[in-house]
């Protein structure tokens, strides 16, 4: 019999990884963190997943951006990068130490 997944397990699969770039590290100073998320995740689900993954923090705002695939060339062959979705999350409360490098 197939095991059904709980809502908590689904929320853990929404956040793929934090995106670390020069621009995203500048935004950390004002409490904004950038994450790569599942393509079909809604803003409400993303907020719940962030609050579950990082306790004692409240999500103030979630903005999402669709990242389309781009054509890449490797030698004589052409291919495409993977499309995805990223979320810029504004957090109230303590900063996330794992992402700030402090």
N, CA, C and O atoms as CSV, one atom per row, in Angstrom:
chain,resi,resn,atom,element,x,y,z
A,1,UNK,N,N,0.841,-1.165,0.000
A,1,UNK,CA,C,0.000,0.000,0.000
A,1,UNK,C,C,0.893,1.238,0.000
A,1,UNK,O,O,1.902,1.275,0.704
A,2,UNK,N,N,0.527,2.249,-0.786
A,2,UNK,CA,C,1.337,3.460,-0.890
A,2,UNK,C,C,1.196,4.306,0.367
A,2,UNK,O,O,0.101,4.483,0.900
A,3,UNK,N,N,2.313,4.817,0.818
A,3,UNK,CA,C,2.315,5.650,2.011
A,3,UNK,C,C,1.955,7.083,1.609
A,3,UNK,O,O,2.559,7.649,0.698
A,4,UNK,N,N,0.978,7.653,2.286
A,4,UNK,CA,C,0.604,9.029,1.988
A,4,UNK,C,C,1.529,9.974,2.741
A,4,UNK,O,O,1.927,9.703,3.874
A,5,UNK,N,N,1.859,11.066,2.108
A,5,UNK,CA,C,2.763,12.041,2.714
A,5,UNK,C,C,1.959,13.068,3.493
A,5,UNK,O,O,0.880,13.482,3.072
A,6,UNK,N,N,2.490,13.467,4.615
A,6,UNK,CA,C,1.827,14.485,5.413
A,6,UNK,C,C,2.146,15.863,4.844
A,6,UNK,O,O,3.042,16.023,4.015
A,7,UNK,N,N,1.394,16.847,5.308
A,7,UNK,CA,C,1.606,18.213,4.854
A,7,UNK,C,C,2.999,18.706,5.240
A,7,UNK,O,O,3.617,19.468,4.496
A,8,UNK,N,N,3.496,18.274,6.401
A,8,UNK,CA,C,4.819,18.680,6.865
A,8,UNK,C,C,5.914,18.152,5.936
A,8,UNK,O,O,6.874,18.866,5.643
A,9,UNK,N,N,5.777,16.915,5.474
A,9,UNK,CA,C,6.764,16.343,4.547
A,9,UNK,C,C,6.742,17.071,3.214
A,9,UNK,O,O,7.793,17.247,2.598
A,10,UNK,N,N,5.577,17.496,2.756
A,10,UNK,CA,C,5.475,18.244,1.503
A,10,UNK,C,C,6.158,19.603,1.629
A,10,UNK,O,O,6.797,20.071,0.687
A,11,UNK,N,N,6.021,20.234,2.796
A,11,UNK,CA,C,6.634,21.545,2.998
A,11,UNK,C,C,8.152,21.466,2.976
A,11,UNK,O,O,8.810,22.390,2.498
A,12,UNK,N,N,8.722,20.370,3.491
A,12,UNK,CA,C,10.176,20.216,3.467
A,12,UNK,C,C,10.714,20.064,2.048
A,12,UNK,O,O,11.876,20.384,1.797
A,13,UNK,N,N,9.895,19.582,1.116
A,13,UNK,CA,C,10.335,19.403,-0.267
A,13,UNK,C,C,10.196,20.668,-1.103
A,13,UNK,O,O,10.677,20.703,-2.236
A,14,UNK,N,N,9.561,21.696,-0.585
A,14,UNK,CA,C,9.352,22.922,-1.359
A,14,UNK,C,C,10.658,23.681,-1.547
A,14,UNK,O,O,10.960,24.119,-2.657
A,15,UNK,N,N,11.438,23.845,-0.478
A,15,UNK,CA,C,12.695,24.598,-0.562
A,15,UNK,C,C,13.784,23.665,-1.071
A,15,UNK,O,O,14.080,22.648,-0.443
A,16,UNK,N,N,14.383,24.010,-2.211
A,16,UNK,CA,C,15.463,23.181,-2.754
A,16,UNK,C,C,16.809,23.575,-2.158
A,16,UNK,O,O,17.531,22.725,-1.637
A,17,UNK,N,N,17.151,24.874,-2.235
A,17,UNK,CA,C,18.435,25.334,-1.708
A,17,UNK,C,C,18.430,26.854,-1.631
A,17,UNK,O,O,17.675,27.502,-2.356
A,18,UNK,N,N,19.250,27.433,-0.773
A,18,UNK,CA,C,19.392,28.895,-0.782
A,18,UNK,C,C,20.277,29.310,-1.958
A,18,UNK,O,O,21.219,28.604,-2.320
A,19,UNK,N,N,19.965,30.452,-2.542
A,19,UNK,CA,C,20.775,30.981,-3.636
A,19,UNK,C,C,21.719,32.039,-3.068
A,19,UNK,O,O,21.283,33.054,-2.525
A,20,UNK,N,N,23.003,31.784,-3.204
A,20,UNK,CA,C,24.024,32.669,-2.665
A,20,UNK,C,C,24.693,33.399,-3.826
A,20,UNK,O,O,25.364,32.785,-4.655
A,21,UNK,N,N,24.502,34.708,-3.875
A,21,UNK,CA,C,25.156,35.544,-4.868
A,21,UNK,C,C,25.492,36.875,-4.204
A,21,UNK,O,O,25.108,37.121,-3.061
A,22,UNK,N,N,26.192,37.710,-4.908
A,22,UNK,CA,C,26.559,39.002,-4.344
A,22,UNK,C,C,25.309,39.839,-4.070
A,22,UNK,O,O,25.211,40.505,-3.040
A,23,UNK,N,N,24.372,39.798,-4.990
A,23,UNK,CA,C,23.133,40.567,-4.833
A,23,UNK,C,C,22.291,40.047,-3.666
A,23,UNK,O,O,21.735,40.833,-2.899
A,24,UNK,N,N,22.197,38.716,-3.533
A,24,UNK,CA,C,21.385,38.164,-2.447
A,24,UNK,C,C,22.042,38.398,-1.089
A,24,UNK,O,O,21.335,38.527,-0.089
A,25,UNK,N,N,23.360,38.456,-1.024
A,25,UNK,CA,C,24.033,38.731,0.240
A,25,UNK,C,C,23.867,40.194,0.658
A,25,UNK,O,O,23.872,40.493,1.852
A,26,UNK,N,N,23.723,41.098,-0.291
A,26,UNK,CA,C,23.443,42.492,0.040
A,26,UNK,C,C,22.035,42.628,0.606
A,26,UNK,O,O,21.797,43.459,1.483
A,27,UNK,N,N,21.102,41.821,0.115
A,27,UNK,CA,C,19.715,41.879,0.575
A,27,UNK,C,C,19.549,41.283,1.967
A,27,UNK,O,O,18.553,41.562,2.635
A,28,UNK,N,N,20.503,40.468,2.422
A,28,UNK,CA,C,20.435,39.870,3.753
A,28,UNK,C,C,20.454,40.956,4.830
A,28,UNK,O,O,19.876,40.778,5.902
A,29,UNK,N,N,21.107,42.063,4.552
A,29,UNK,CA,C,21.192,43.148,5.526
A,29,UNK,C,C,19.825,43.744,5.852
A,29,UNK,O,O,19.627,44.282,6.941
A,30,UNK,N,N,18.883,43.654,4.918
A,30,UNK,CA,C,17.534,44.170,5.175
A,30,UNK,C,C,16.544,43.032,5.442
A,30,UNK,O,O,15.331,43.243,5.427
A,31,UNK,N,N,17.066,41.830,5.687
A,31,UNK,CA,C,16.210,40.709,6.074
A,31,UNK,C,C,15.589,39.942,4.929
A,31,UNK,O,O,14.590,39.251,5.130
A,32,UNK,N,N,16.153,40.041,3.715
A,32,UNK,CA,C,15.622,39.310,2.566
A,32,UNK,C,C,16.563,38.161,2.212
A,32,UNK,O,O,17.775,38.342,2.097
A,33,UNK,N,N,15.981,36.983,2.045
A,33,UNK,CA,C,16.747,35.788,1.712
A,33,UNK,C,C,16.185,35.193,0.429
A,33,UNK,O,O,14.975,35.229,0.206
A,34,UNK,N,N,17.056,34.644,-0.415
A,34,UNK,CA,C,16.658,34.101,-1.703
A,34,UNK,C,C,16.825,32.589,-1.684
A,34,UNK,O,O,17.874,32.079,-1.290
A,35,UNK,N,N,15.780,31.867,-2.114
A,35,UNK,CA,C,15.778,30.413,-2.144
A,35,UNK,C,C,15.310,29.927,-3.500
A,35,UNK,O,O,14.453,30.545,-4.132
A,36,UNK,N,N,15.881,28.810,-3.944
A,36,UNK,CA,C,15.328,28.113,-5.101
A,36,UNK,C,C,14.224,27.202,-4.571
A,36,UNK,O,O,14.438,26.438,-3.630
A,37,UNK,N,N,13.047,27.288,-5.179
A,37,UNK,CA,C,11.888,26.547,-4.688
A,37,UNK,C,C,11.285,25.700,-5.797
A,37,UNK,O,O,11.634,25.835,-6.970
A,38,UNK,N,N,10.378,24.830,-5.398
A,38,UNK,CA,C,9.658,23.972,-6.332
A,38,UNK,C,C,8.821,24.837,-7.274
A,38,UNK,O,O,8.259,25.845,-6.847
A,39,UNK,N,N,8.732,24.456,-8.552
A,39,UNK,CA,C,8.042,25.280,-9.544
A,39,UNK,C,C,6.558,25.460,-9.268
A,39,UNK,O,O,5.995,26.511,-9.575
A,40,UNK,N,N,5.919,24.454,-8.696
A,40,UNK,CA,C,4.471,24.543,-8.487
A,40,UNK,C,C,4.104,24.970,-7.063
A,40,UNK,O,O,2.954,24.801,-6.657
A,41,UNK,N,N,5.042,25.513,-6.302
A,41,UNK,CA,C,4.765,25.962,-4.933
A,41,UNK,C,C,4.147,27.356,-4.953
A,41,UNK,O,O,4.570,28.225,-5.715
A,42,UNK,N,N,3.144,27.555,-4.107
A,42,UNK,CA,C,2.518,28.869,-3.993
A,42,UNK,C,C,3.254,29.696,-2.939
A,42,UNK,O,O,4.094,29.180,-2.203
A,43,UNK,N,N,2.920,30.997,-2.880
A,43,UNK,CA,C,3.573,31.876,-1.914
A,43,UNK,C,C,3.247,31.473,-0.482
A,43,UNK,O,O,4.100,31.561,0.401
A,44,UNK,N,N,2.017,31.033,-0.252
A,44,UNK,CA,C,1.613,30.608,1.095
A,44,UNK,C,C,2.393,29.367,1.513
A,44,UNK,O,O,2.855,29.281,2.651
A,45,UNK,N,N,2.544,28.407,0.606
A,45,UNK,CA,C,3.309,27.194,0.911
A,45,UNK,C,C,4.777,27.513,1.161
A,45,UNK,O,O,5.402,26.914,2.036
A,46,UNK,N,N,5.328,28.448,0.401
A,46,UNK,CA,C,6.727,28.841,0.589
A,46,UNK,C,C,6.905,29.473,1.970
A,46,UNK,O,O,7.874,29.172,2.667
A,47,UNK,N,N,5.982,30.339,2.367
A,47,UNK,CA,C,6.062,30.972,3.684
A,47,UNK,C,C,5.977,29.934,4.796
A,47,UNK,O,O,6.726,30.014,5.769
A,48,UNK,N,N,5.081,28.962,4.667
A,48,UNK,CA,C,4.959,27.908,5.676
A,48,UNK,C,C,6.218,27.062,5.741
A,48,UNK,O,O,6.644,26.672,6.828
A,49,UNK,N,N,6.822,26.772,4.593
A,49,UNK,CA,C,8.032,25.952,4.543
A,49,UNK,C,C,9.210,26.676,5.196
A,49,UNK,O,O,10.006,26.053,5.899
A,50,UNK,N,N,9.326,27.985,4.970
A,50,UNK,CA,C,10.412,28.765,5.577
A,50,UNK,C,C,10.245,28.811,7.093
A,50,UNK,O,O,11.217,28.647,7.832
A,51,UNK,N,N,9.017,29.034,7.557
A,51,UNK,CA,C,8.780,29.083,9.004
A,51,UNK,C,C,8.999,27.725,9.653
A,51,UNK,O,O,9.385,27.655,10.819
A,52,UNK,N,N,8.756,26.639,8.913
A,52,UNK,CA,C,9.005,25.297,9.437
A,52,UNK,C,C,10.499,24.989,9.475
A,52,UNK,O,O,10.991,24.404,10.440
A,53,UNK,N,N,11.219,25.384,8.424
A,53,UNK,CA,C,12.649,25.081,8.348
A,53,UNK,C,C,13.472,25.941,9.303
A,53,UNK,O,O,14.479,25.480,9.840
A,54,UNK,N,N,13.054,27.176,9.517
A,54,UNK,CA,C,13.776,28.097,10.394
A,54,UNK,C,C,12.825,28.568,11.494
A,54,UNK,O,O,12.151,29.584,11.325
A,55,UNK,N,N,12.758,27.849,12.620
A,55,UNK,CA,C,11.832,28.229,13.695
A,55,UNK,C,C,12.209,29.567,14.340
A,55,UNK,O,O,13.336,30.042,14.200
A,56,UNK,N,N,11.259,30.154,15.038
A,56,UNK,CA,C,11.397,31.447,15.728
A,56,UNK,C,C,11.600,32.613,14.763
A,56,UNK,O,O,12.150,33.648,15.138
A,57,UNK,N,N,11.155,32.441,13.528
A,57,UNK,CA,C,11.210,33.521,12.551
A,57,UNK,C,C,9.856,33.613,11.862
A,57,UNK,O,O,9.209,32.598,11.603
A,58,UNK,N,N,9.434,34.839,11.567
A,58,UNK,CA,C,8.145,35.058,10.932
A,58,UNK,C,C,8.367,35.609,9.536
A,58,UNK,O,O,9.154,36.538,9.351
A,59,UNK,N,N,7.686,35.048,8.560
A,59,UNK,CA,C,7.791,35.518,7.181
A,59,UNK,C,C,6.874,36.721,7.011
A,59,UNK,O,O,5.673,36.648,7.273
A,60,UNK,N,N,7.455,37.817,6.572
A,60,UNK,CA,C,6.701,39.051,6.379
A,60,UNK,C,C,6.164,39.144,4.953
A,60,UNK,O,O,5.030,39.575,4.747
A,61,UNK,N,N,6.971,38.741,3.963
A,61,UNK,CA,C,6.592,38.902,2.560
A,61,UNK,C,C,7.316,37.864,1.716
A,61,UNK,O,O,8.464,37.517,1.995
A,62,UNK,N,N,6.633,37.364,0.673
A,62,UNK,CA,C,7.236,36.416,-0.262
A,62,UNK,C,C,7.031,36.948,-1.675
A,62,UNK,O,O,5.907,37.253,-2.073
A,63,UNK,N,N,8.112,37.057,-2.423
A,63,UNK,CA,C,8.039,37.425,-3.842
A,63,UNK,C,C,8.643,36.279,-4.643
A,63,UNK,O,O,9.676,35.733,-4.255
A,64,UNK,N,N,8.022,35.914,-5.741
A,64,UNK,CA,C,8.507,34.803,-6.545
A,64,UNK,C,C,8.875,35.282,-7.949
A,64,UNK,O,O,8.294,36.231,-8.475
A,65,UNK,N,N,9.860,34.597,-8.541
A,65,UNK,CA,C,10.331,34.898,-9.886
A,65,UNK,C,C,10.490,33.585,-10.630
A,65,UNK,O,O,11.119,32.654,-10.126
A,66,UNK,N,N,9.919,33.504,-11.834
A,66,UNK,CA,C,10.098,32.333,-12.680
A,66,UNK,C,C,11.388,32.516,-13.474
A,66,UNK,O,O,11.597,33.557,-14.097
A,67,UNK,N,N,12.240,31.513,-13.449
A,67,UNK,CA,C,13.504,31.568,-14.177
A,67,UNK,C,C,13.410,30.635,-15.384
A,67,UNK,O,O,13.484,29.417,-15.222
A,68,UNK,N,N,13.245,31.188,-16.601
A,68,UNK,CA,C,13.120,30.325,-17.778
A,68,UNK,C,C,14.441,29.660,-18.132
A,68,UNK,O,O,15.506,30.091,-17.690
A,69,UNK,N,N,14.359,28.608,-18.933
A,69,UNK,CA,C,15.584,27.924,-19.365
A,69,UNK,C,C,16.256,28.753,-20.456
A,69,UNK,O,O,15.609,29.527,-21.160
A,70,UNK,N,N,17.556,28.574,-20.575
A,70,UNK,CA,C,18.341,29.289,-21.574
A,70,UNK,C,C,19.103,28.279,-22.421
A,70,UNK,O,O,19.410,27.174,-21.974
A,71,UNK,N,N,19.401,28.679,-23.650
A,71,UNK,CA,C,20.165,27.803,-24.527
A,71,UNK,C,C,21.647,27.921,-24.184
A,71,UNK,O,O,22.169,29.026,-24.036
A,72,UNK,N,N,22.314,26.791,-24.058
A,72,UNK,CA,C,23.744,26.734,-23.768
A,72,UNK,C,C,24.433,25.960,-24.877
A,72,UNK,O,O,23.821,25.132,-25.552
A,73,UNK,N,N,25.697,26.239,-25.048
A,73,UNK,CA,C,26.472,25.525,-26.054
A,73,UNK,C,C,27.651,24.857,-25.386
A,73,UNK,O,O,28.390,25.490,-24.633
A,74,UNK,N,N,27.826,23.579,-25.662
A,74,UNK,CA,C,28.964,22.811,-25.183
A,74,UNK,C,C,29.668,22.245,-26.407
A,74,UNK,O,O,29.258,21.218,-26.948
A,75,UNK,N,N,30.721,22.914,-26.837
A,75,UNK,CA,C,31.422,22.481,-28.039
A,75,UNK,C,C,30.537,22.679,-29.262
A,75,UNK,O,O,30.096,23.794,-29.540
A,76,UNK,N,N,30.278,21.596,-29.992
A,76,UNK,CA,C,29.451,21.663,-31.198
A,76,UNK,C,C,27.968,21.446,-30.893
A,76,UNK,O,O,27.122,21.621,-31.771
A,77,UNK,N,N,27.659,21.074,-29.682
A,77,UNK,CA,C,26.277,20.712,-29.356
A,77,UNK,C,C,25.590,21.827,-28.586
A,77,UNK,O,O,26.227,22.586,-27.856
A,78,UNK,N,N,24.274,21.911,-28.765
A,78,UNK,CA,C,23.461,22.879,-28.049
A,78,UNK,C,C,22.562,22.144,-27.067
A,78,UNK,O,O,22.105,21.032,-27.335
A,79,UNK,N,N,22.321,22.765,-25.955
A,79,UNK,CA,C,21.430,22.197,-24.955
A,79,UNK,C,C,20.695,23.321,-24.255
A,79,UNK,O,O,20.838,24.489,-24.618
A,80,UNK,N,N,19.913,22.972,-23.258
A,80,UNK,CA,C,19.163,23.973,-22.507
A,80,UNK,C,C,19.407,23.785,-21.017
A,80,UNK,O,O,19.579,22.665,-20.536
A,81,UNK,N,N,19.418,24.902,-20.295
A,81,UNK,CA,C,19.490,24.830,-18.849
A,81,UNK,C,C,18.100,24.502,-18.315
A,81,UNK,O,O,17.111,24.575,-19.045
A,82,UNK,N,N,18.035,24.148,-17.061
A,82,UNK,CA,C,16.761,23.792,-16.463
A,82,UNK,C,C,16.032,25.057,-16.009
A,82,UNK,O,O,16.652,25.961,-15.449
A,83,UNK,N,N,14.739,25.124,-16.244
A,83,UNK,CA,C,13.959,26.254,-15.759
A,83,UNK,C,C,13.646,26.033,-14.282
A,83,UNK,O,O,13.760,24.913,-13.783
A,84,UNK,N,N,13.257,27.083,-13.593
A,84,UNK,CA,C,12.977,26.946,-12.170
A,84,UNK,C,C,12.231,28.142,-11.628
A,84,UNK,O,O,11.725,28.976,-12.379
A,85,UNK,N,N,12.172,28.213,-10.323
A,85,UNK,CA,C,11.484,29.291,-9.636
A,85,UNK,C,C,12.298,29.666,-8.410
A,85,UNK,O,O,12.814,28.797,-7.706
A,86,UNK,N,N,12.410,30.970,-8.157
A,86,UNK,CA,C,13.094,31.388,-6.945
A,86,UNK,C,C,12.171,32.300,-6.151
A,86,UNK,O,O,11.306,32.978,-6.705
A,87,UNK,N,N,12.374,32.298,-4.855
A,87,UNK,CA,C,11.553,33.099,-3.957
A,87,UNK,C,C,12.455,34.018,-3.154
A,87,UNK,O,O,13.482,33.592,-2.625
A,88,UNK,N,N,12.062,35.284,-3.068
A,88,UNK,CA,C,12.751,36.256,-2.235
A,88,UNK,C,C,11.855,36.470,-1.020
A,88,UNK,O,O,10.757,37.014,-1.131
A,89,UNK,N,N,12.342,36.034,0.140
A,89,UNK,CA,C,11.535,35.998,1.357
A,89,UNK,C,C,12.049,37.048,2.330
A,89,UNK,O,O,13.235,37.077,2.657
A,90,UNK,N,N,11.148,37.911,2.791
A,90,UNK,CA,C,11.489,38.894,3.817
A,90,UNK,C,C,11.102,38.313,5.166
A,90,UNK,O,O,9.962,37.894,5.366
A,91,UNK,N,N,12.060,38.291,6.095
A,91,UNK,CA,C,11.866,37.644,7.393
A,91,UNK,C,C,11.971,38.676,8.507
A,91,UNK,O,O,12.850,39.538,8.494
A,92,UNK,N,N,11.057,38.573,9.477
A,92,UNK,CA,C,11.137,39.379,10.694
A,92,UNK,C,C,11.790,38.532,11.774
A,92,UNK,O,O,11.644,37.310,11.790
A,93,UNK,N,N,12.500,39.177,12.660
A,93,UNK,CA,C,13.128,38.438,13.756
A,93,UNK,C,C,14.613,38.276,13.548
A,93,UNK,O,O,15.249,39.067,12.851
A,94,UNK,N,N,15.167,37.232,14.165
A,94,UNK,CA,C,16.610,36.977,14.105
A,94,UNK,C,C,17.043,36.629,12.685
A,94,UNK,O,O,16.292,35.989,11.949
A,95,UNK,N,N,18.255,37.048,12.291
A,95,UNK,CA,C,18.766,36.639,10.976
A,95,UNK,C,C,19.079,35.144,10.966
A,95,UNK,O,O,19.303,34.537,12.014
A,96,UNK,N,N,19.091,34.567,9.776
A,96,UNK,CA,C,19.406,33.149,9.610
A,96,UNK,C,C,20.928,33.027,9.544
A,96,UNK,O,O,21.544,33.460,8.570
A,97,UNK,N,N,21.535,32.440,10.576
A,97,UNK,CA,C,22.991,32.396,10.682
A,97,UNK,C,C,23.632,31.527,9.601
A,97,UNK,O,O,24.727,31.835,9.131
A,98,UNK,N,N,22.957,30.439,9.201
A,98,UNK,CA,C,23.534,29.519,8.216
A,98,UNK,C,C,23.740,30.217,6.868
A,98,UNK,O,O,24.636,29.848,6.109
A,99,UNK,N,N,22.921,31.213,6.575
A,99,UNK,CA,C,22.999,31.877,5.268
A,99,UNK,C,C,23.826,33.154,5.290
A,99,UNK,O,O,24.286,33.608,4.242
A,100,UNK,N,N,24.021,33.735,6.458
A,100,UNK,CA,C,24.759,34.986,6.528
A,100,UNK,C,C,26.258,34.774,6.667
A,100,UNK,O,O,27.041,35.680,6.381
A,101,UNK,N,N,26.664,33.591,7.102
A,101,UNK,CA,C,28.083,33.321,7.255
A,101,UNK,C,C,28.652,33.855,8.556
A,101,UNK,O,O,29.871,33.916,8.718
A,102,UNK,N,N,27.794,34.241,9.480
A,102,UNK,CA,C,28.252,34.793,10.762
A,102,UNK,C,C,28.469,33.681,11.755
A,102,UNK,O,O,28.856,33.939,12.895
